[in-house]
Amino acid sequence: MCGISVLIRMNKDIFDPTSIKKMSDVIHHRGPDDEGYVFFEPTTSKITSYSGKDTPESVKCANLPYTSAKSIENAGTGKNTIVFGHRRLSIIDLTPAGHQPMCYQNRRYWIVFNGEIYNWKELRSELELLGHKFQSHTDTEVILAAYTQWGKECLHRLNGMWAFVLYDTKDQSLFASRDRFGIKPLYYWYSPEGFLAFASEIKQFTVLPGWIPKLNKSRAYDYLVRALTDHTSETLFEGVFQLRGGAAVEFCIGDTPQPLPVYQWYSLKYTPFNGSLDTASEAFRKLFTDSVNLQLRADVPVGSCLSGGLDSSSIVCVVNTILKAENKEGIQKTFSACSHVKRFDEREYIEEVGKIRQIETGYVYPSLNNLFGNLDEIIWHHDEPFGSTSVFAQWLVFKLAADSRVTVMLDGQGADEQLCGYHTFFIYRFIELFRQGRWMELTREMKVVNKQFGYSSFIYLKAIMFYEIPQSFRSLLAKVVRKRTIQPSWISLSESGFNPDLNIADFRKMPIITAFSQLQLFFTSLPMLLHWEDRDSMAHSIESRVPFLDHRLVESVLNLPSEYKIKGDCTKIVLRHSMSGILPEKIRSRKDKMGFVTAEEDWVLTENSDLFRQEVEKAIVSSRGVLNEHALSEFEEIVAGNRPFSFVIWRWICFGRWMEKYSVIN
């Protein structure tokens, strides 16, 4: 797990070599164990490697074609067209052989890589049979060999999470890729000073010539009003883009294009599964166990996040089963966030897992004082504002893990989106029953959901009717609704035109639940969560892994009938069935849902309302005209009980703090 910095010159101006060092220094947290650089001069075929202050002496002394004792401090300006920089968090092969930037095949191919390829051992064996030789025991070198053997098609053979930039010195071509679901980040930005930059975090661009932090108003609108980020290739910074999950780019350095020719190398295909629930559950259990087993591969301590819900508890219990078979269960550690407010606290479920599995568990209790005391630092690490204080709870969990000297953590992201874990999926379940003419089931399931969760059947009926009217009328109605509800009085930006449901109506060739899952996996939910996961973990130099996002598992689950995922008032059905005898029954039968939540609602509405009022007032000023005084009026109505509680209060506060922290210009 690491940090990437890449500069590509597009004009004849000379590079300042300190720029790549500044990019690397600003993400020291992503790789405190090692740093490296390589400068390329294509016109002379000159390649020069450099070390930095965090490069270990053992690396400088290693006799490898990609290590060097030359200091980046002494790098000359030269005519370098391309510069690679890398920060390393050592996970696999802790020796100097794991140093990056790494090369392969007589220094023809070079790579900077962030992530983990979990099936690297299997791929290495296959490549060795094809004649490839290896100097390290790293997944990085396996990527290089795989690219040498299969070209860009090698991506389909990789099981893991990654962002990498690979340079072919012979063809002078650059190939960059991001994993299927965008677990690991990769951003790019064209500087007006005449160069293209790639980075793991947006803040790396802030130290480069030509940087102007200008607000992307459309994406700011989506964040503030729709609570959406990371749903497009754009960011909240004008001109800064990200490769989306499953995307790649390939181009020749001599004619660096603008914009980049990004293409989608991965997409989910729908092939209906026709077997029984028992068969599906058995297949799920095998795939899930194999995913967890692969993701336990590390040369450093591995722990787990544990919220007490189905997803994280399943991971923890499967890990425990695997470790017990190896007589290693004593090394297992879990880390959890709890609350002193009972209705937000899951400690009883966490303790149930710990008691039955005899696992050591560490706890944190997020507090309001700690939140605001750490907020500027958290915002700096996240690059962009985030949607709720649950990010803070997760932040504290990773901090506790780091304090406990755990370097790798397994977490449950991705389960809800594919297994219908969010209660929003009930709407699409009912729409599907309506479309299939299963009226009795529809009536029965609506009653069950109403009884269990108190959701109004009338709301569901309105949703059904909206999706079943002709497209032309639905579009007209959506415009009317947006005028009334999507243009709040507290914001001074115009509605950006992004429709978060744009993919749903067009997915008529697959069940609507499958379509909605895909929307959540690639647009509206998971990309945000993965952004937060990456920043919270890497801020504490921890690699976070997400076993539910093994692509084999996701592809299998997406093809299952809806009834195997959601029915009546029960979600994640195939997971519950597959975990029979593995999960404590108290967890397996849970129907409520929380996760790493905080008592945010109580914080706002009780004795701390004055503190939040002050923060809203500051946000209005810091937003430089984006927010107006109506935000404060709406806040007062919420506190007075005249409006329901809304997380929009937090978005105002976080947005204002972000504008201030990054000196963003409106």
Rosetta blueprint (number, residue, H / E / L):
1 M L
2 C E
3 G E
4 I E
5 S E
6 V E
7 L E
8 I E
9 R E
10 M L
11 N L
12 K L
13 D L
14 I L
15 F L
16 D L
17 P L
18 T H
19 S H
20 I H
21 K H
22 K H
23 M H
24 S H
25 D H
26 V L
27 I L
28 H H
29 H H
30 R H
31 G L
32 P E
33 D L
34 D E
35 E E
36 G E
37 Y E
38 V E
39 F E
40 F E
41 E E
42 P L
43 T L
44 T L
45 S L
46 K E
47 I E
48 T E
49 S E
50 Y E
51 S E
52 G L
53 K L
54 D L
55 T L
56 P L
57 E H
58 S H
59 V H
60 K H
61 C L
62 A L
63 N L
64 L L
65 P L
66 Y L
67 T L
68 S L
69 A L
70 K L
71 S E
72 I H
73 E H
74 N H
75 A L
76 G L
77 T L
78 G L
79 K L
80 N L
81 T L
82 I E
83 V E
84 F E
85 G E
86 H E
87 R E
88 R E
89 L L
90 S L
91 I L
92 I L
93 D L
94 L L
95 T L
96 P H
97 A H
98 G H
99 H L
100 Q L
101 P L
102 M E
103 C E
104 Y E
105 Q L
106 N L
107 R L
108 R L
109 Y E
110 W E
111 I E
112 V E
113 F E
114 N E
115 G E
116 E E
117 I E
118 Y L
119 N L
120 W H
121 K H
122 E H
123 L H
124 R H
125 S H
126 E H
127 L H
128 E H
129 L H
130 L L
131 G L
132 H L
133 K L
134 F L
135 Q L
136 S L
137 H L
138 T L
139 D H
140 T H
141 E H
142 V H
143 I H
144 L H
145 A H
146 A H
147 Y H
148 T H
149 Q H
150 W H
151 G H
152 K H
153 E H
154 C H
155 L H
156 H H
157 R H
158 L L
159 N L
160 G E
161 M E
162 W E
163 A E
164 F E
165 V E
166 L E
167 Y E
168 D E
169 T L
170 K L
171 D L
172 Q L
173 S E
174 L E
175 F E
176 A E
177 S E
178 R E
179 D L
180 R L
181 F L
182 G L
183 I L
184 K L
185 P L
186 L L
187 Y E
188 Y E
189 W E
190 Y E
191 S E
192 P L
193 E L
194 G L
195 F E
196 L E
197 A E
198 F E
199 A E
200 S L
201 E L
202 I H
203 K H
204 Q H
205 F H
206 T H
207 V H
208 L L
209 P L
210 G L
211 W L
212 I L
213 P L
214 K E
215 L E
216 N L
217 K H
218 S H
219 R H
220 A H
221 Y H
222 D H
223 Y H
224 L H
225 V H
226 R H
227 A L
228 L L
229 T L
230 D L
231 H L
232 T L
233 S L
234 E E
235 T L
236 L L
237 F E
238 E L
239 G L
240 V E
241 F E
242 Q E
243 L L
244 R L
245 G L
246 G L
247 A E
248 A E
249 V E
250 E E
251 F E
252 C E
253 I H
254 G H
255 D H
256 T L
257 P L
258 Q L
259 P L
260 L L
261 P L
262 V E
263 Y E
264 Q E
265 W L
266 Y L
267 S L
268 L L
269 K L
270 Y L
271 T L
272 P L
273 F L
274 N L
275 G L
276 S L
277 L H
278 D H
279 T H
280 A H
281 S H
282 E H
283 A H
284 F H
285 R H
286 K H
287 L H
288 F H
289 T H
290 D H
291 S H
292 V H
293 N H
294 L H
295 Q H
296 L L
297 R L
298 A L
299 D L
300 V L
301 P L
302 V E
303 G E
304 S E
305 C E
306 L L
307 S L
308 G L
309 G L
310 L H
311 D H
312 S H
313 S H
314 S H
315 I H
316 V H
317 C H
318 V H
319 V H
320 N H
321 T H
322 I H
323 L H
324 K H
325 A H
326 E L
327 N L
328 K L
329 E H
330 G H
331 I H
332 Q L
333 K E
334 T E
335 F E
336 S E
337 A E
338 C L
339 S L
340 H L
341 V L
342 K H
343 R H
344 F H
345 D L
346 E L
347 R H
348 E H
349 Y H
350 I H
351 E H
352 E H
353 V H
354 G H
355 K H
356 I H
357 R H
358 Q L
359 I L
360 E E
361 T E
362 G E
363 Y E
364 V E
365 Y L
366 P L
367 S L
368 L H
369 N H
370 N H
371 L H
372 F H
373 G H
374 N H
375 L H
376 D H
377 E H
378 I H
379 I H
380 W H
381 H H
382 H H
383 D L
384 E L
385 P L
386 F L
387 G L
388 S L
389 T L
390 S H
391 V H
392 F H
393 A H
394 Q H
395 W H
396 L H
397 V H
398 F H
399 K H
400 L H
401 A H
402 A H
403 D H
404 S L
405 R L
406 V L
407 T L
408 V E
409 M E
410 L E
411 D L
412 G L
413 Q L
414 G L
415 A H
416 D H
417 E H
418 Q H
419 L H
420 C L
421 G L
422 Y L
423 H L
424 T L
425 F H
426 F H
427 I H
428 Y H
429 R H
430 F H
431 I H
432 E H
433 L H
434 F H
435 R H
436 Q L
437 G L
438 R L
439 W H
440 M H
441 E H
442 L H
443 T H
444 R H
445 E H
446 M H
447 K H
448 V H
449 V H
450 N H
451 K H
452 Q H
453 F H
454 G L
455 Y L
456 S L
457 S H
458 F H
459 I H
460 Y H
461 L H
462 K H
463 A H
464 I H
465 M H
466 F H
467 Y H
468 E H
469 I L
470 P L
471 Q H
472 S H
473 F H
474 R H
475 S H
476 L H
477 L H
478 A H
479 K H
480 V H
481 V H
482 R H
483 K H
484 R H
485 T H
486 I L
487 Q L
488 P L
489 S L
490 W L
491 I E
492 S L
493 L L
494 S L
495 E L
496 S L
497 G L
498 F L
499 N L
500 P L
501 D L
502 L L
503 N L
504 I L
505 A L
506 D L
507 F L
508 R L
509 K L
510 M L
511 P L
512 I H
513 I H
514 T H
515 A H
516 F H
517 S H
518 Q H
519 L H
520 Q H
521 L H
522 F H
523 F H
524 T H
525 S L
526 L H
527 P H
528 M H
529 L H
530 L H
531 H H
532 W H
533 E H
534 D H
535 R H
536 D H
537 S H
538 M H
539 A L
540 H L
541 S L
542 I L
543 E E
544 S E
545 R E
546 V L
547 P H
548 F H
549 L H
550 D L
551 H H
552 R H
553 L H
554 V H
555 E H
556 S H
557 V H
558 L H
559 N L
560 L L
561 P L
562 S H
563 E H
564 Y H
565 K L
566 I E
567 K E
568 G L
569 D L
570 C E
571 T E
572 K L
573 I H
574 V H
575 L H
576 R H
577 H H
578 S H
579 M L
580 S L
581 G L
582 I L
583 L L
584 P L
585 E H
586 K H
587 I H
588 R H
589 S L
590 R L
591 K L
592 D L
593 K L
594 M L
595 G L
596 F L
597 V L
598 T L
599 A L
600 E H
601 E H
602 D H
603 W H
604 V H
605 L H
606 T L
607 E L
608 N L
609 S H
610 D H
611 L H
612 F H
613 R H
614 Q H
615 E H
616 V H
617 E H
618 K H
619 A H
620 I H
621 V H
622 S H
623 S L
624 R L
625 G L
626 V L
627 L E
628 N L
629 E L
630 H H
631 A H
632 L H
633 S H
634 E H
635 F H
636 E H
637 E H
638 I H
639 V H
640 A L
641 G L
642 N L
643 R L
644 P L
645 F L
646 S L
647 F L
648 V H
649 I H
650 W H
651 R H
652 W H
653 I H
654 C H
655 F H
656 G H
657 R H
658 W H
659 M H
660 E H
661 K H
662 Y L
663 S L
664 V L
665 I E
666 N L
